[in-house]
Amino acid sequence: MLGWVLAEADKLDQLTRGAHLVPEFMKDMEPGQRLSLLIPVAYLLGSIPFGMVVGRWKGIDVTQKGSGNIGATNVGRLLGRKFFYIVFFLDMFKGLLPMAAAYFFLEEAREAASPGVLPAKLYVSWLAIGFAAIGGHMFSAFLKLKGGKGIATSLGVMLGLWPFFTLPAIPVLVVWIVVFVSMRYVSLASMVAAVSFPIWLVIIGNWREWPLLDELLPLSVFAVVIAILIVIKHRGNIRRLVEGREPHYHPAKKHHHSDQSPQPE
């Protein structure tokens, strides 16, 4: 599967190479300067509480129902499986879109890089965009610095940093599915997947001979930091898992305006 992903991505890269996707006003900027402009944009995009928006659209304030969390899990419990997917993918694109934009803004730097590895400082700038998107979701400017737990947005960031995060993200997604299907705990699946991400980065990095301790060191550090941050955001879930009080995930059968008592998430 990874081979197919690599082949298709190479085709896309060839199609976009030389397509002049960098806006005209950025042509004379250094690559790092271009990326710095995306950081506040990524934070504001990440801050959009799509779970709350979808809930209000359906007549529910998700912060006052269920667990009170704005993430896809709580929305799915309240409104049904379809709305879980809607919010999940919207939150994922909050991380993917700014990271993909950064990829194209680095067009000239990528063409000059050999063997396809950028200078470490550009990865720091690229990662800052992803961190801003995740931070916006977790500490939203529109919710008094409150927010979700960052799982879907983190997945979007992984998929957007091609190829060094995209390829490890594929087995990470498989890990999440396996744990969730077998245990039915969203929180446990999310934490296990997050912790597995730096492990998969090392495994695939060694296979692909990536310089994870050299030019790609910022990526290695970022993978560990995000895993730790996601686990910290789930500290309440860890306590409930240990105590046997963590609820299994069961989406609502149909949309209804129930006065559910608060449930942990």
Contacts in CASP RR format, 6 or more apart in sequence:
PFRMAT RR
TARGET T0000
AUTHOR 0000-0000-0000
METHOD contacts of the structure
MODEL  1
MLGWVLAEADKLDQLTRGAHLVPEFMKDMEPGQRLSLLIPVAYLLGSIPF
GMVVGRWKGIDVTQKGSGNIGATNVGRLLGRKFFYIVFFLDMFKGLLPMA
AAYFFLEEAREAASPGVLPAKLYVSWLAIGFAAIGGHMFSAFLKLKGGKG
IATSLGVMLGLWPFFTLPAIPVLVVWIVVFVSMRYVSLASMVAAVSFPIW
LVIIGNWREWPLLDELLPLSVFAVVIAILIVIKHRGNIRRLVEGREPHYH
PAKKHHHSDQSPQPE
1 170 0 8 1.000
2 167 0 8 1.000
2 170 0 8 1.000
2 204 0 8 1.000
5 166 0 8 1.000
5 167 0 8 1.000
5 170 0 8 1.000
6 163 0 8 1.000
6 167 0 8 1.000
9 162 0 8 1.000
9 163 0 8 1.000
9 166 0 8 1.000
16 104 0 8 1.000
16 107 0 8 1.000
17 107 0 8 1.000
17 111 0 8 1.000
18 107 0 8 1.000
21 104 0 8 1.000
21 107 0 8 1.000
22 34 0 8 1.000
22 104 0 8 1.000
22 105 0 8 1.000
22 107 0 8 1.000
26 34 0 8 1.000
26 37 0 8 1.000
26 105 0 8 1.000
31 105 0 8 1.000
31 106 0 8 1.000
31 108 0 8 1.000
31 109 0 8 1.000
31 122 0 8 1.000
31 125 0 8 1.000
32 121 0 8 1.000
32 122 0 8 1.000
32 125 0 8 1.000
34 105 0 8 1.000
34 106 0 8 1.000
35 102 0 8 1.000
35 105 0 8 1.000
35 106 0 8 1.000
35 122 0 8 1.000
35 125 0 8 1.000
35 126 0 8 1.000
35 128 0 8 1.000
35 129 0 8 1.000
36 125 0 8 1.000
36 128 0 8 1.000
38 98 0 8 1.000
38 101 0 8 1.000
38 102 0 8 1.000
38 105 0 8 1.000
38 129 0 8 1.000
39 128 0 8 1.000
39 129 0 8 1.000
39 132 0 8 1.000
40 132 0 8 1.000
41 98 0 8 1.000
42 95 0 8 1.000
42 98 0 8 1.000
42 129 0 8 1.000
42 130 0 8 1.000
42 132 0 8 1.000
42 133 0 8 1.000
43 132 0 8 1.000
43 133 0 8 1.000
43 135 0 8 1.000
43 136 0 8 1.000
43 141 0 8 1.000
44 136 0 8 1.000
44 141 0 8 1.000
45 94 0 8 1.000
45 95 0 8 1.000
45 97 0 8 1.000
45 98 0 8 1.000
45 133 0 8 1.000
46 94 0 8 1.000
46 95 0 8 1.000
46 132 0 8 1.000
46 133 0 8 1.000
46 134 0 8 1.000
46 135 0 8 1.000
46 136 0 8 1.000
46 137 0 8 1.000
46 140 0 8 1.000
46 153 0 8 1.000
47 136 0 8 1.000
47 137 0 8 1.000
47 140 0 8 1.000
47 141 0 8 1.000
47 142 0 8 1.000
47 143 0 8 1.000
48 94 0 8 1.000
48 140 0 8 1.000
48 142 0 8 1.000
49 70 0 8 1.000
49 140 0 8 1.000
49 142 0 8 1.000
49 143 0 8 1.000
49 147 0 8 1.000
50 70 0 8 1.000
50 87 0 8 1.000
50 90 0 8 1.000
50 91 0 8 1.000
50 94 0 8 1.000
51 62 0 8 1.000
51 70 0 8 1.000
51 71 0 8 1.000
51 72 0 8 1.000
51 75 0 8 1.000
51 87 0 8 1.000
51 90 0 8 1.000
51 91 0 8 1.000
52 61 0 8 1.000
52 62 0 8 1.000
52 63 0 8 1.000
52 70 0 8 1.000
52 143 0 8 1.000
54 75 0 8 1.000
54 79 0 8 1.000
54 83 0 8 1.000
54 86 0 8 1.000
54 87 0 8 1.000
54 90 0 8 1.000
55 61 0 8 1.000
55 62 0 8 1.000
55 75 0 8 1.000
55 78 0 8 1.000
55 79 0 8 1.000
55 83 0 8 1.000
58 79 0 8 1.000
58 83 0 8 1.000
58 255 0 8 1.000
59 257 0 8 1.000
60 78 0 8 1.000
60 79 0 8 1.000
60 257 0 8 1.000
62 68 0 8 1.000
62 69 0 8 1.000
62 70 0 8 1.000
62 71 0 8 1.000
62 74 0 8 1.000
62 75 0 8 1.000
62 78 0 8 1.000
63 69 0 8 1.000
63 70 0 8 1.000
65 74 0 8 1.000
65 78 0 8 1.000
65 258 0 8 1.000
65 259 0 8 1.000
65 260 0 8 1.000
66 74 0 8 1.000
66 77 0 8 1.000
66 78 0 8 1.000
66 260 0 8 1.000
66 261 0 8 1.000
66 262 0 8 1.000
66 263 0 8 1.000
66 265 0 8 1.000
67 73 0 8 1.000
67 74 0 8 1.000
67 77 0 8 1.000
67 262 0 8 1.000
67 263 0 8 1.000
67 264 0 8 1.000
67 265 0 8 1.000
68 74 0 8 1.000
68 262 0 8 1.000
68 265 0 8 1.000
69 147 0 8 1.000
69 148 0 8 1.000
69 149 0 8 1.000
69 265 0 8 1.000
70 140 0 8 1.000
70 143 0 8 1.000
70 147 0 8 1.000
70 148 0 8 1.000
71 87 0 8 1.000
71 91 0 8 1.000
71 148 0 8 1.000
71 149 0 8 1.000
71 152 0 8 1.000
72 84 0 8 1.000
72 85 0 8 1.000
72 87 0 8 1.000
72 88 0 8 1.000
72 91 0 8 1.000
72 152 0 8 1.000
73 84 0 8 1.000
73 186 0 8 1.000
73 249 0 8 1.000
73 265 0 8 1.000
74 265 0 8 1.000
75 83 0 8 1.000
75 84 0 8 1.000
75 86 0 8 1.000
75 87 0 8 1.000
76 83 0 8 1.000
76 84 0 8 1.000
76 87 0 8 1.000
76 251 0 8 1.000
76 252 0 8 1.000
77 249 0 8 1.000
77 250 0 8 1.000
77 251 0 8 1.000
77 252 0 8 1.000
77 263 0 8 1.000
78 252 0 8 1.000
78 258 0 8 1.000
78 260 0 8 1.000
79 252 0 8 1.000
79 255 0 8 1.000
80 251 0 8 1.000
80 252 0 8 1.000
80 253 0 8 1.000
80 254 0 8 1.000
80 255 0 8 1.000
81 251 0 8 1.000
83 255 0 8 1.000
84 251 0 8 1.000
87 152 0 8 1.000
88 152 0 8 1.000
89 152 0 8 1.000
91 137 0 8 1.000
91 150 0 8 1.000
91 152 0 8 1.000
91 153 0 8 1.000
92 152 0 8 1.000
92 153 0 8 1.000
92 155 0 8 1.000
92 156 0 8 1.000
92 159 0 8 1.000
93 156 0 8 1.000
94 133 0 8 1.000
94 137 0 8 1.000
94 152 0 8 1.000
94 153 0 8 1.000
94 156 0 8 1.000
95 130 0 8 1.000
95 133 0 8 1.000
95 134 0 8 1.000
95 153 0 8 1.000
95 154 0 8 1.000
95 156 0 8 1.000
95 157 0 8 1.000
95 160 0 8 1.000
96 156 0 8 1.000
96 157 0 8 1.000
96 159 0 8 1.000
96 160 0 8 1.000
98 129 0 8 1.000
98 130 0 8 1.000
98 132 0 8 1.000
98 133 0 8 1.000
99 126 0 8 1.000
99 129 0 8 1.000
99 130 0 8 1.000
99 133 0 8 1.000
99 156 0 8 1.000
99 157 0 8 1.000
99 159 0 8 1.000
99 160 0 8 1.000
99 161 0 8 1.000
100 160 0 8 1.000
102 125 0 8 1.000
102 126 0 8 1.000
102 129 0 8 1.000
103 110 0 8 1.000
103 160 0 8 1.000
103 161 0 8 1.000
103 162 0 8 1.000
106 118 0 8 1.000
106 122 0 8 1.000
106 126 0 8 1.000
109 118 0 8 1.000
109 119 0 8 1.000
109 122 0 8 1.000
110 116 0 8 1.000
110 118 0 8 1.000
117 210 0 8 1.000
117 211 0 8 1.000
117 215 0 8 1.000
117 216 0 8 1.000
118 126 0 8 1.000
118 215 0 8 1.000
119 215 0 8 1.000
120 214 0 8 1.000
120 215 0 8 1.000
120 216 0 8 1.000
120 217 0 8 1.000
120 218 0 8 1.000
123 215 0 8 1.000
123 216 0 8 1.000
123 218 0 8 1.000
123 219 0 8 1.000
124 218 0 8 1.000
126 161 0 8 1.000
127 161 0 8 1.000
127 218 0 8 1.000
127 219 0 8 1.000
127 222 0 8 1.000
130 157 0 8 1.000
130 161 0 8 1.000
131 222 0 8 1.000
131 226 0 8 1.000
133 153 0 8 1.000
133 157 0 8 1.000
134 150 0 8 1.000
134 153 0 8 1.000
134 154 0 8 1.000
134 157 0 8 1.000
134 226 0 8 1.000
134 229 0 8 1.000
135 150 0 8 1.000
136 147 0 8 1.000
136 153 0 8 1.000
137 147 0 8 1.000
137 148 0 8 1.000
137 150 0 8 1.000
137 153 0 8 1.000
138 147 0 8 1.000
138 148 0 8 1.000
138 149 0 8 1.000
138 150 0 8 1.000
138 229 0 8 1.000
138 233 0 8 1.000
139 145 0 8 1.000
139 146 0 8 1.000
139 147 0 8 1.000
140 146 0 8 1.000
140 147 0 8 1.000
140 148 0 8 1.000
148 233 0 8 1.000
149 190 0 8 1.000
149 230 0 8 1.000
149 233 0 8 1.000
149 234 0 8 1.000
150 230 0 8 1.000
150 233 0 8 1.000
151 190 0 8 1.000
151 193 0 8 1.000
151 194 0 8 1.000
151 230 0 8 1.000
154 194 0 8 1.000
154 226 0 8 1.000
154 230 0 8 1.000
155 169 0 8 1.000
155 172 0 8 1.000
155 173 0 8 1.000
156 169 0 8 1.000
157 165 0 8 1.000
157 226 0 8 1.000
158 165 0 8 1.000
158 166 0 8 1.000
158 168 0 8 1.000
158 169 0 8 1.000
158 172 0 8 1.000
158 197 0 8 1.000
159 165 0 8 1.000
159 166 0 8 1.000
159 169 0 8 1.000
160 166 0 8 1.000
161 219 0 8 1.000
163 208 0 8 1.000
164 201 0 8 1.000
164 205 0 8 1.000
164 210 0 8 1.000
164 216 0 8 1.000
164 219 0 8 1.000
165 201 0 8 1.000
165 219 0 8 1.000
165 223 0 8 1.000
167 204 0 8 1.000
167 208 0 8 1.000
168 197 0 8 1.000
168 200 0 8 1.000
168 201 0 8 1.000
168 203 0 8 1.000
168 204 0 8 1.000
168 205 0 8 1.000
168 223 0 8 1.000
169 197 0 8 1.000
171 196 0 8 1.000
171 200 0 8 1.000
171 204 0 8 1.000
172 193 0 8 1.000
172 194 0 8 1.000
172 196 0 8 1.000
172 197 0 8 1.000
172 200 0 8 1.000
173 193 0 8 1.000
175 189 0 8 1.000
175 192 0 8 1.000
175 193 0 8 1.000
175 196 0 8 1.000
176 189 0 8 1.000
176 190 0 8 1.000
176 192 0 8 1.000
176 193 0 8 1.000
177 189 0 8 1.000
179 185 0 8 1.000
179 188 0 8 1.000
179 189 0 8 1.000
179 192 0 8 1.000
179 193 0 8 1.000
180 186 0 8 1.000
180 188 0 8 1.000
180 189 0 8 1.000
180 249 0 8 1.000
183 189 0 8 1.000
184 248 0 8 1.000
184 249 0 8 1.000
184 250 0 8 1.000
185 241 0 8 1.000
185 246 0 8 1.000
185 248 0 8 1.000
185 249 0 8 1.000
186 249 0 8 1.000
186 265 0 8 1.000
187 234 0 8 1.000
187 237 0 8 1.000
187 241 0 8 1.000
187 246 0 8 1.000
187 265 0 8 1.000
188 237 0 8 1.000
188 241 0 8 1.000
188 246 0 8 1.000
190 230 0 8 1.000
190 234 0 8 1.000
191 230 0 8 1.000
191 231 0 8 1.000
191 234 0 8 1.000
191 237 0 8 1.000
191 238 0 8 1.000
194 226 0 8 1.000
194 227 0 8 1.000
194 230 0 8 1.000
194 231 0 8 1.000
195 227 0 8 1.000
195 231 0 8 1.000
197 223 0 8 1.000
197 226 0 8 1.000
197 227 0 8 1.000
198 220 0 8 1.000
198 223 0 8 1.000
198 224 0 8 1.000
198 227 0 8 1.000
201 212 0 8 1.000
201 219 0 8 1.000
201 220 0 8 1.000
201 223 0 8 1.000
202 212 0 8 1.000
202 220 0 8 1.000
204 210 0 8 1.000
205 212 0 8 1.000
206 212 0 8 1.000
210 216 0 8 1.000
212 219 0 8 1.000
212 220 0 8 1.000
213 220 0 8 1.000
231 238 0 8 1.000
236 264 0 8 1.000
237 246 0 8 1.000
237 264 0 8 1.000
237 265 0 8 1.000
240 246 0 8 1.000
240 264 0 8 1.000
245 264 0 8 1.000
246 264 0 8 1.000
247 263 0 8 1.000
247 264 0 8 1.000
247 265 0 8 1.000
END
